[in-house]
Structures are given as C-alpha cells and as structure tokens.
Amino acid sequence: MPIIFITGYGDVPTTVQAMKAGAVEFLMKPFSDDVLLSAIRNAIERSKTALGHEAEMQALRDRYESLTRREREVMALVASGLLNKQVGGELGISEITVKAHRGQVMQKMKADSFADLVKKAARLGLAPAPKS
C-alpha cells in the first residue's frame, strides 16, 4: 500500500526515514490541492502496477505448482541450458521422455517459446536471468 507522508516539520533525516519505511511521496505543508491530488494519482498508479505484477507472479507460481515433480526437474535443467540428451542423462531417463516432459512443461507453463520458458524460470528463481 503506497504511503504519502505529510508533515509540517520535515527535515532530511525524517524524509529519509519515511522513504525507507515505504513512503512514495513526502509532502511538506503547506502544499496545494493539485500537489496532493497528483501525489494520490501517482500512488494509485504505483499500487495498480504492483498489484498487476503480483497477480502475474501468482499466476506463474500457480502454473509451476501444476507441474509434476519430474516436470519441475526437467524444466529446471532445460532452463539452465542443458540439451534434452543431457537432461535425460542427469535424470536417468530417455531423450524421448525428456521431450515429452518438456512439451508438457511448455503447455502447462503457457510458454510460447524456449526463450519464454527460460524467462519464466528466471522469474521463479529457477535459473539465472538471460543476459540482454
């Protein structure tokens, strides 16, 4: 929840403390109605953005939770950059089985491409983020 800190006795240490505590805006009295309304609009927009991001992350976590244990293992190894043959060797399963699990992972995670799957894994903290 965004916090707008309003004071009549602000100084630098108080401002720093308020910002560290989560204030998105620090207003010193007196201020105009326009300044307050602008601060409220910005706070609401920030809140909408944060809530949207959290909803996306929850949907991503829910999709990940729908994977079987083996599919999670395959996803982590594939997203780390291993080839299907290498994943099979790591898990003691055939390459064809890895491909089947990988297909299920792509579908359940709603990944449009391998790159998309790697990004989703990175957002979940399963693999290093891709270098841009």
Salt bridges, closest charged atoms under 4 A:
GLU54 OE2 - ARG61 NH2 2.55
GLU56 OE1 - ARG123 NH2 3.70
GLU65 OE1 - ARG72 NH2 3.47
GLU71 OE1 - LYS108 NZ 2.89
GLU73 OE2 - ARG69 NH1 2.80
GLU73 OE1 - ARG70 NH1 2.90
ASP116 OD2 - LYS120 NZ 3.96
